[in-house]
Amino acid sequence: MSVDYNPKSAEVIADPFPILRCLQAEEPVHWSPVLRSWVLTRHADVKAALNDARLSADRLTPFLRHERRDGMTQLQELARALGLWALFTDPPRHARLRGPMTRAVTPRAIERLRPRIQEIIDELLDRVAADGAVELIGDVANPLPVAVIGELIGVPAEDRPRLKAWSDDLAGFIGSAVANPDKYARAAQSVQQLNEYFGRLVALRRREPRHDVVSSLLAPHEPHEALTDDEVIATCALLLFAGHETTSNLIGNAVIALLRHRDQYEAWGKDPSLTPSAVEELIRYDGPGQGLVRVATATLEVNGTTIESGARVFLMINAANRDPRVFSEPDRLWLARRDNPHLTFGQGAHFCAGAPLARLEAQIALPTILRRLPDLELATDRLQWLDSLIFRGVTALPLTFST
C-alpha cells in the first residue's frame, strides 16, 4: 500500500519529518499524485541525484510548456527573467553565470564582513533588548541578512525594504506556495520591478565603479567571462533573493529547535566553542529548505524504480538530513555532532555559492541572540509555518526573555 503523503496539508507543513521517515523506510522513490512528481527521501539517492547531469535544474521551461492560463504573457516574462538565474540553468551555461558570481563573493570578501555582521546584529538587538519581548523573524532574522547582502551588493539602506518585499513575492512562485492564488501575477510584477531597480544600479556602476559585487560582475577576469547587462541584473536579483531567504529561515528554525531542546540550548551557553558544530547541526536538524526540484532529461533508475524522461523529481533535503542510514540518532539535536554530511547546501555544480555567508551569519547571530536575550521562551504554542513546498520557516517567532 502506498504511503499517504500530502505535502500540502497543514499538518505535514508544520512537521514533515514523521511522514518523510515513513517514505524513507517504505517508498524511498515515491510517486506523488499531489505533486505530480517523484519524491526522493534517502540520503544516498538525494546526493546521487544532486550530482546527476540527467536531472536538470531548469524547471521553468517544462512548467511553461504545461501551463495554459490567463496571463500567460506575464508568466513567460517571469520565466524569461528567472531563466537568467544560475539557480535554474545547467552546464555549460550554469558555469558561465556562476563563475563571475563566485569570484565576486569570495571567502575573503565574506570574512571581511565579520565585524559588520556583528555590528548589524547588535544594532537590531539594541532596539528590543530592553522590552523583554521580541518577534525574532521581523525584528532580527529578516533584516539581518537583507542588510548584509545589501551591503555586499551595494544597495543603499533606504532601498532594502522595497527589495525585500519584491523578493518575498518571488518566493511565492519559486517556493511553490500552496495557498497563494495570485502568486504568478505578484511574482511577475515584482521581478520586473527588481530588474528595473538593478538595471539602474548596473548603469550607475558602469559610470562609477565601487568595491561591491555589481562592480565586480561588470569587470570580468577574462573576456569570455563577460556577462551581459541582463545577466548581471539577474545575478544581483538571485544574490539578493538567496542571500536573505535561506539565512532568515535558518536563524528562525535554529532558535525553535534550541527552545525545544533545552539541554542543547544550555550546553551551548556554557561552551561557546561548540559554535561551528552547533551551526552545522542546526542546519541539518531543521534546515531552511525542504527540498530542491529537478526535471529528468533522460530515463533513469533510482533505487530500483524507473523515472521517465520529462518527469519532475523532488529531492527532499531535510528528509535526507535525517536518514538513519547516515546519521546516528537522526531525530536528536546534538550540537557536538562531528560526523555531519548534511545536504542542506546541495552538492556538485549547484552547491550553494552563498553557503559561507549563511554559515558566518549564523555563527555570529545565534550566539549573540542567546547571550543578549537570556532565558528565551516561546511566547506562543501556535507557530505559522511558511506556505511553501520548498522553503521551511515560520512567518513570525514571538519570544520573551529576561531583562
N, C-alpha and C positions, 0 to 999 in steps of 0.2 A: 504493500500500500504506500502511495506517495505521501511524503510529509506535507502537511497543510501549512504552507509558508505564504503568508500575506504581508509583504514588506510595507504595504501602505496602511496597515492597521495602526491605530494609536498605541496599542499595547506593544507591538513589535518596535515601533519607532522609539518608544520610551526605554525599552530593554530588549534589544535584538539578540542578546547572547544565548539565551536558552534554546531558541528555535534554530539558531545557527549551529549550535552544538549538535542538535538532532540531525541537521543536514550533513554535517561533517561525518557523523557516525553511520548514517543510513543512506544518504544520497549525496555524496560529495560532488557529483556533477548532476545538478537538479534542473529540470525544465520548469520554469515558472510561467504559467499561463497569465498571471497578473502582469508580469514584466514583459511577456513575450520574448523571453531571453533565457539563456543558460546561466546558472549561478554556480560559481566555484567557491569552496569554503576551506579546503585543506591547504596548509602552508606550502607543501611541495607543488601542488597544482597551480596555485596562485603565483608562486615565484617563477615557475616554468613559463606560465602564460605571459608574465611581465617581460620575459626575455625572448618571446616567440615572435619572430618577424611576420608570421602569418596572421597575427592578431593586430589589427590596425587601430591606431588612436583616433583616426578620422571617423567619428560617429556622426558628423554633421551631414556629409554627403548622402549616406543612406537614409538619414532622418528626413531630409528634404524629398528624397525620391519617393518615400512612402506617405508623406503628408499631402493632404488635399483639403485646404480650408480657406476661409476668408482671411484676407491679409497676407496672402502668400508672398506678395512682393516684399512685404516687411520681413517675413521670415527669411527670404532669400538674401536680403541685405544683412540681416543678423548673421546668417551662416557665412556670408562672404567676409564680414568683419572678423568673426571668430576663427574663420579658416586661416587667418594670418597668424594666429597664436601658435607658438611651438607646441603647446599642450595638445593640439588637435591635428598635428602633422606627423608624417612618417619620414624615415630616412629616404633619400638624402636631403630633402628639403628641411627636415627637422634639424639636422646638424648645422645647416647654413643659418637657420634662425637662432638656434641655441648657442652657437659658438660666441657671437658678439655679446650675448646676454650674460653668459657665464664669465666672460672676461671683464664685463662692466661691473659685475657683482662678485668680486674676488673675495676669498677668505680674508685677505689683508684689509680690503675695504670694509668688510663686515666687522672685523675685530676693532678697527678704528672707531666704530660706533659704540663700543662698550661703555665709555663714560657718559655718552649722550643718552643711551638707553637707560642707564641708572638715573640720570637727571630727570628724564621724562617720567619714569615710574614714580619717583619721589614727588615730582610736581603733582601728578594725578592723585597720589595718596594724601598729599598735604590738604587737598580740598575736602577729604572725607574723614581724615584721621581723628577729628575732634567730635564727630557726631555719634559714634557708636553703631552706625549702620551704613551699609554700602550696597549699591546694586552693582555687583562686580563687572557684569558684561558692559553695561552702558557707561559706567564711571571709569573703568580701567581696561578691561580686556579688549574692547573695541578701539578706544582712542590710542592706546599704546602702539600697536603695530601700524596703524594708519599714520601716526606721527613719524615713526621710524622709516617706513618705506617712502613716505612723502619727502623726508629729508634726503634719503638716498637718491631718489629720482630727481629732486629739485623742485618740488611742488610747494608753493608758499602756504604757510599755516592756515591762512584765511580761506583757502580754496579746498582744503581737505574734507570738510564735511560734505560738500557737494559731490566730490568724487566718491566718497564712501557711500552716499545714497545711490548713485548710479551703479556702483559696483554691487550693492545689495540687490538691485533689480536684476542684474545679470545672474546672480546666484540662484534666483528662482528658476531660470532656464537651465543653467549648467548643472545645478544640483537636482534637477528633476523634481521640483516641488509637486506635492500631491494635490493640495487644496488651494491652488492659485490660478483661477481661470483666465486671468489676463496676463499671465507671466510672459507670453510671447510678445505682446504689444509693449509691455513695460521694458522688457529686455532690449527690444529693437530700438525704442526711443532712447534708452539710456546709453546703449553702446554708441549711438550716433553722437550724443552729447559728449560722451567720454572721448571719442575720437576727435571731435571738433576742438575740445579743450587741449588735448595733447598735440593736435596739429598746430595750434597757435604756439605752444611751448617749443615744439621742434623748430618752427620758423624762427623763433626768438633765439634759440641756442645756436642755430646756424650763423646768425649775425653776431651773437655774443656768447661764445662758449664759456662754460664754467667747469668746476670739478664735480660733476654729477653724472648720473647714469645716462641721461639724454645726450649730453655732450660726448660721452664715451661711445655710445652707439652710433653717433654721427661721424666718428673718427676711427674707421676700421684699421686693423693692423695690416691687412693685405687687401689689394683691390678686389679680389674675388669674394671678400667677406662683406663688401659694401651692401647695406640694406637700403631699400627704397624708403621714402618718407612714410609710406603706408605701413611698411614693415616695422619701422622704428616706432610709429604711433601704436601699432598693435602690441609690440613688445612692452611698451610702457604701460598699456592697459592691463596686460597679463601680469606684470610685476606688481602693479597696484592691487589687482584682484587677489592673486595668490599670496601676496605678501601680508595681507591682513586677515583673510578668511581663515587660513589654517591656524595662525597663531592665536587669534581670538578664541576659537573653539578649543584649542589646546589648553589655554590658561583656564577657561571655564571648566572643562571636563576634569582637569587635574585637581582643581580645588574641590569639586564634588567628590572625586574619588578619595581624596585625603580626608574629607569630613566624614565619609562613610567607613573609613579605616583609621580610627583614632590612634591606634598603636603606631602606624606608619607616620601619621601627622606628628606625633610627639617624638618619634625617633629622629626625624629629620630636624626638628627644632633643637634637639640635643647634639646632633652631629652634622654640622654644615658640610663636612667632607663627603657626605652622601650625594651632594647635588648632581654630579654628572650621571651617576647610575639612576638616581631618583627621577631625573627628567626623562631618561630613556625608558624607564619602567612606566611612567605615567603616559608617555607617548604610545607605548604598547598596549597598556591596560584598557584604555578607552580613547582611542585616537580621534583626531579631528575629522578624519574622512572615513566613511563606512566602506567605500569601495571605489573602483575605477571601472569604466566601461570600455570594452574593446569590440571590434567587429571582425569576424573571421573572413579572411580573403581567400582561404582555401579550406577544403575539407580536412579536418584533423581529428585525432583521437586523444581524449583526455581520460585517464583512469578507466579505460575500457569502454568509454562512451564516445560515439561518433558525433561530432559537431560539424554541421554542413556549412559550406561557404556561404557567406551572407548573413549568418546568424549573429545576433548580438550576445555578448558574454559579460556578465557582471563578475568582477574579481573582488570578492569580499575580503578586504584587507583586515578589517577588525576581527573577522572570524579566523583568518589565518594567524593573526597575532595571539589567538588563544587556543591554538591547536595543541592538544596534549601530546602529540607525536613529537613536538619540537620543544615545548615549554613545560617544565616541571610545575605542577600546581598552577595551571594557566589562569584560573579564576581568582588567584590570590594576588593582591597588590603587595609586592615585596621590593621595596626601594633599594635594597642592597643586591638585587639580582644582577649577576655579571654576564652570564651567557644569554644574550638578548638579541637574537637576529630578527627583530621585528621588520615588517614590510611597510611601515607607515609612509615612508617617503618614496616608495616604489623601488624599482630595480632597473638596471640596464640603461638604455638610451634616454628613457624618460624619468630617470631618477630626479627627484625634486631639486632644482637648482637653488631654491631658497631654503633648503634644509639647514645649512649652517646658521642662517639668520634666525630661523624659528627656534633652533636649539639655544642660541645665545640669548634671545629674548626671554625664553622660558627659564634659563639658568639664572638670569638676573631677576626677572619679575617674581617668580614664585617664592624664592627665599625672602625677598623683600616684603611681599604681601604677608607671609607667615610671621615675619619679625615685627612689622609695623602695625599689623592688625591682630593682636593676640587673642587667643581663646575664641577663634572663629566658630560660628554656628550657623546652620541654615535657618533662614527666617521664614521658610515655607516648606510644606511637605508635598507641594504640587508643582513640580518643575514642568515648564512647557518646552518640549524639545523641538528643534528646527523641523519645519515642514520640508523634508528633503530625503531622497533616496541615496544621496551621495555624501552630503555633509553631515557631521554629527556634532551637535552642540545644543545649548539652551538659548532661548531668546532673552532670558533675564535670570540673574542669580542674586536674590536678596540675601544679605548676610548681616549678622550682628557680631560685635567684637567688644573687647574690654577697652576702656579709655583711661 
